[in-house]
Amino acid sequence: MEGLQITWFLLVGILVTGYAILDGFDLGVGFWHLFARKKGERKAFIHSIEPFWDGNEVWLLTAGGALFAAFPPVYATVFSGFYLAMMLVLLGLIFRAVAIEYHGKVEHPAWTRAWDVAFALGSILPSILYGVAIGNVLRGLELNPLGDYTGGFLALLNPFSILCGLVGLSMFAHHGALYLAMKLDGDISGEARAWAAKTWYVFLALLMVAVTMSLRSGYIRAWDALPAKHFLPMALILLALVTHSTARFLSRINKAKGAFVASSLTIAFVMLAVATAVFPNMVPCTNEPAWSLTVFNASSSKRTLFAMLIIALVGMPIVLGYTWFIHHVFRDKVKVQED
């Protein structure tokens, strides 16, 4: 039973990480959309993600479904406790989706500008709130004996979670800039590399502050069975720093694809570090640790986990194959049209 529970913890983590990597560059492109000076560049930004953004969001839906089936109490606590934040995320994603579809329907400056702003805000808001959610999971929540969240929405906006929100925004902004440098042609590609260089330092600084704060505040609650409590999370953070530095080096020598892959690995290592920092907890309880929701006390039955594992073993290769196929088909650069 423990093996199945840990396996599903890893699978949910893989889905969340896949979403962060794939939709992360979409959200990053939305952030930089505000900084594009020309109409042709803004159109190219949207065209660069048009074939991918809706498929990328499926990873988030799948992660939510997997969480619901594998760890129902965790799903109930997180989605009820973060209800208002989730609604804001959905609102942002809806605005982004509508902006992508309606941006070019009417050739009028006011219409275009309105959807430009909607697209950018619909990308920035989820980027921050994803980080806020992860920060609160790391920090822990106030729960009652039934596992219900007893705090309010404002309690979720604590200094540490807001810091994590800024980490998330800078991480996606850096990822999106590298994607634009890889995907677009012309001068805007070089400008995107300059954006990536600036956000490289911002993300690094914010990440280091967040890691230091986690260590000093005791937010790393690694499993007692591990030989060293902080070893695995810190080793993963170290790997993230290596790949982050690699992304900067490859971007400087104009190896755009390599830099984007290195950025993807950085996101993966950061997400894995978060997972190992809280494991076996999934929702740590700050007021009474015994009330924490863990991999072992909040999972579905053995039969449910096993049946779902069979489905996942069939479905995941299909999803991965489709993701590779769609990116392969639309692998060419997007041309920036002159205004």
Beta strands, then each sheet from edge to edge (+ up, - down):
strand 1: 281-283
strand 2: 293-294
sheet 1: 1+ 2-
end
